[in-house]
Amino acid sequence: DGSAVLFRSMRYGWDLSDTRLYLAPIEGGLPTPLAMPVSGGGDLSPDGTRVAYSPLARDFRTWKRHEGGWAQDLYIFDLESHDLEQVTDHVRSDRDPMWIRGKIFFSSDRDGTLNLYSYDTRTKVLEQLTTSDVWDVRWPSDDGDHQIVYELNGELQIYDIGQGASKPLSIEVPDDGLAKRPKRLEVADYIEDFALSPKGERALFIARGDVFSAPIEKGRTRNLTQTSGAHDKWARWSPDGKQIAFISDMTGEEEIYLVSQDGTGEPVQLTEGGQAMRYAPEWSPDGSRLAFSDKGGKLFVLEVDTREVIEIADEARGQIRDYTWSPNGGHVAFSMTDINDFGSIYIWSVADRQLHRVTSEMFHDFEPVWDPDGKYLYYFANREYAPQISSIEWNFATDRETYIYALALREDVEHPLPPESDEVTIDEEKDNGDKEENGDEEEENGEEKAKDPIGIDFDGLAGRVARIPVDADNFGGLTAASGYLLYVKGAPFYYGRSADTKSSLQLFSFEDREASTLAEDISGYALSGDGKKVLVRHGSSYKLYDVKKNGKDSAKAVSTAGLVVDLVPEEEWAQIFDEVWRRNRDFFYVENMHGYDWEALREQYRPWLEHVGHRSDLNYLVGEMIAELNVGHTYKAGGDYEIPDRQPVALLGAELEQELEPDTTGRYRFAKILRGQNEEDKYRSPLTEIGVDVDEGDYLLAIDGVELTAETNPYQLLRNKTGHPVELTVNDQPILEGARKVSINPITNEAKLRYLDWVEANWRKVDELTDGRVGYIHVPDMGGDGISEFIKWYYPQLRKEGLVVDVRSNGGGNVSQMLIERLRRSLLGTGFNRNSDTPETYPATTFYGHMVCLIDEDSASDGDIFPHFFRQAGIGPLIGKRTWGGVTGITGRGPLIDGAAIYVPEFGTNAIDGSWIIEGHGVEPDIEVENDAKSILEGRDPQLERGVEEVLRMIDADPKKLPERPAPPIKTK
């Protein structure tokens, strides 16, 4: 009737798929949800009494032809009776319902691409209307009468229902192309790497795909590459200071280039034929060679003059990233990982091109660096362990276990820290003639000596090791300077909260034999070639320090204000398109790209580039391309959108209802207050804090003195009110007379409170249905929140007879194996002390009872993996619906040129027989139970109820009781 707008929102949800449909009154006021407890896209029937909708929402997922548990089906919901009729039932997605007269029109990819279909609500006949076999019919929308407009191959088409045919829609949108205009852009916020000149006079910054040379104090910042259409990165200064080596994809593949440090001349290409992502080109000290690696695990040495590329190593477990040249360029040291996931140090010799393993496979050794004098090779290692013991169970974890070690490269080399002894200094007269003669001899042989390789006695090298006297910690980023070692002491890692200390740059002095802090709160550093200066990143700022004792006082700010590019957006967008394609080619977990012709798909989508008018268009384009691979975790995020920040809205931790009866004049009432747990910050509820006098049923009459009227949405008055107290005027009557004023500290997100409210209701239900015999745990994800909630809920319920483990709507992560390890523990024995009749279990904290696992369509990623192995481990049956089916894991591979992120599925999941599992299908339940909308609206949870029923059945069939105390032994004769 035109009185309201139908929209979808997560405002009352706590996970990504927890959305509902709402009606927003045209005249203003509070939007009200339709009755369905969850909903994806939907459309009202012409008479407004029913809704065609999908309970699931995956409209913006970049995954075509999905056949997992999250595939959408369509239903008709009666808004009065709450009856539900299923319209479609297909392994692939049916979505975008439109109710036109007596038919429901929708899109489906059941035949490989999205096409239009119709469903006659009277005859129940399903009909396919369009037959596109290459491009999806996307985003259909109807006029409510006889036309449906949709996107096809980047253009609009109109389908005429009466004619049963589509025709192109020719439109002209006046556009001045603002987002496509070339522009000058400050890019200090886009720095992705930095380095120093050999003596620390200038810095290199790599930002927005260009290489910049910036002065430490005085002078002009130079853009050395100026390539909008190329992603230049990994820039390194030559030892003589004349040239910069860097990697660029200006040919369409990543190659190594040289450019003059003063910005004159064009870059010179050194390599060709690249077919993979490449990593930093590191100069040999004499400037004749460059070492670099690629994503395939190969390590190369490039002869700069001849352009010869020599493969020197091949890492089977990942990439080699810690390669470093010996002081005179005769050797390259690096680490490679064995099948036990422990790293070992290797040395490659230039002279004979032989590779030597120099540390044992029994330890984890990594990040080798050479002593500037060529006597030692320093490196990190995890060799000595002093594990931490958990405070909640008898178990250990290793942390802060990294030490620094030194290998003596020759048998005649003394200990790096020999015994100290105070001795007399003796002055000796020297024959000046001999000195001059010796000096001449050294000068004559200088060139020859510089080319001599460092002598390394490989026999027995692994045993010539000494530990540097620095306490173990979380170390990384090891480098060496004359008399010093530099390294980063990393902040401790916690799953679920920030560390209480920041990362710092440490300086170990061989003279003083102790470490000191050179710089605090850092996020990276670069050492000059002579080892005397270090450039440190502090958040978004940079400082230069002297490498010396008390060098902390030498800090000198380095400006990045001169980092400016002349950006041509269309060139940059084309580069991003190609890099996204390459990253998927390089890192996708199987080389066959799931059988798709990846090059053909690139060319299929490339013509869209000329129609991209905004950065968001580009994300849509690359999303469509990567979605063709038919796999989960093909994600893209971010980019330089140039859009204003969203206005923050203060939230109260409550649900408001508007009373529209005449005698209430549209007043707002607190229908529900989310109680929270105010002892835990993430569950803080503003209205239940000490001293806040607000109850359910009270009326909210004004916010910060502004009275709420029937036409006012309360959240309008809460915009930009975050971070400071808000005054509420409340009363138990819908009138201002007798009202009270309450000051609260609002929150910015209610999702945690809604989650906790749901979990506590489930726990109470299980407790009531079983008289306290069965416990309940919900695990929201397999990350920080998930492991925290598991600890909080699992251990207090260890002695229950049964346990319902709920991973519905689990958002995934990587800790599922930790939970499985604890849940599958077998009771091997018990023990009693004198004062307790309750035994201790062996192993400790072993649950001895029956368990079931609840799953649904939103159990995703590691939330898919958990139930699969829960069942395989014999822990218990699975109850609910088939899971999402996306388990091919991802990791970060660095930002795109404008700071955006692209994630490539890299890590497949297999059964022990080697077969691929779960991906694309999900995990089937042992007992299928649907949580239908009508049951949920009645306050029921059929899946939870069946879980309780099954646990009780298992308990009755096979009671598991810990043994009682045995009679005391008698040991007299």
Buried (B, 14 or more C-beta within 10 A) or exposed (E): EEEBEBEBEBBBBBBBBBBBBBBBBEEEBBBBBBBBBBBBBBBBBEEEEBBBBBBBBBBEBBBBBBBBBBBBBBBBBBBEEBEBEEBBEBEBBBBBBBBBEEBBBBBBBBBEBBBBBBBEBEEEEBEEBBEBEEBBBBEBEBEEEEBBBBBBBBEEBBBEBEEEEBEEEEEEEEEEEEBBEEEEBBBBEBBBBBBBBBEBBBBBBBBBBBBBBBBBEEEEBBBBBBBBBBBBBBBBBBBEBEBBBBBBBBBEBBBBBBBBBEBEEEBEBBBEEBEBBBBBBBBBBBBBBBBBBBBBBBBBBBBBEEEEBBEBBEBEEEBBBBBBBBBBBBBBBBBBBBEEEBBBBBBBBBEEEEBBBBBBEEBBBBBBBBBBEBBBBBBBBBBEEEEEEEEEBEBEEEBBBBBBBBBBBBEEBEEBEEEEEEEEEEEEEEEEEEEEEEEEEEEEEEEEEEEEBBEBEEEEBBEBBBBBEBEBBBBBBBBBBEBBBBBBBBBEEEBEEEEEEBBBBBBBBBEEEEBEEBBBEBEBBBBBBBBBBBBBBBEEEBBBBBBBBEBBEBBEEBBBEBBBBEBBBBBBBBBBBBBBBBBBBBBBBEEEBBEEEBEEBBEBBBEBBEEBBBBBBBBBBBBBBBBBBBBBBBBBEBBBEEEEEEEBBBBBBBBBEBBBEEEBEBBBBBEBBBBBBEEEEBBBBBBBBEEBEBEEEBBBBBBEEEEBEBEBBBBEBBEEBBEEBBEBBBBEEBEEEEBEEBEBBBBEEBBBBBBBBBBBEBBEBBBEBBEEBBBBBBBBBBBBBBBBBBBEBBEEBBEBBBBBBBBBBBBBBBBBEBBBEBBBBEBEEBEBEEEEEEBBBEBEBBBBBBBBBBBBBBBBBBBBBBBBBBBEEEBBBBBBBBBBBBBBBBEEBBBBBBBBBBBBBBEBBEEEEEEBBBBBBBBBBBBEBEBBBBBBEEEBBBBBBBBBBBBBEBBEEEEEEBEEEEEEEEEEE
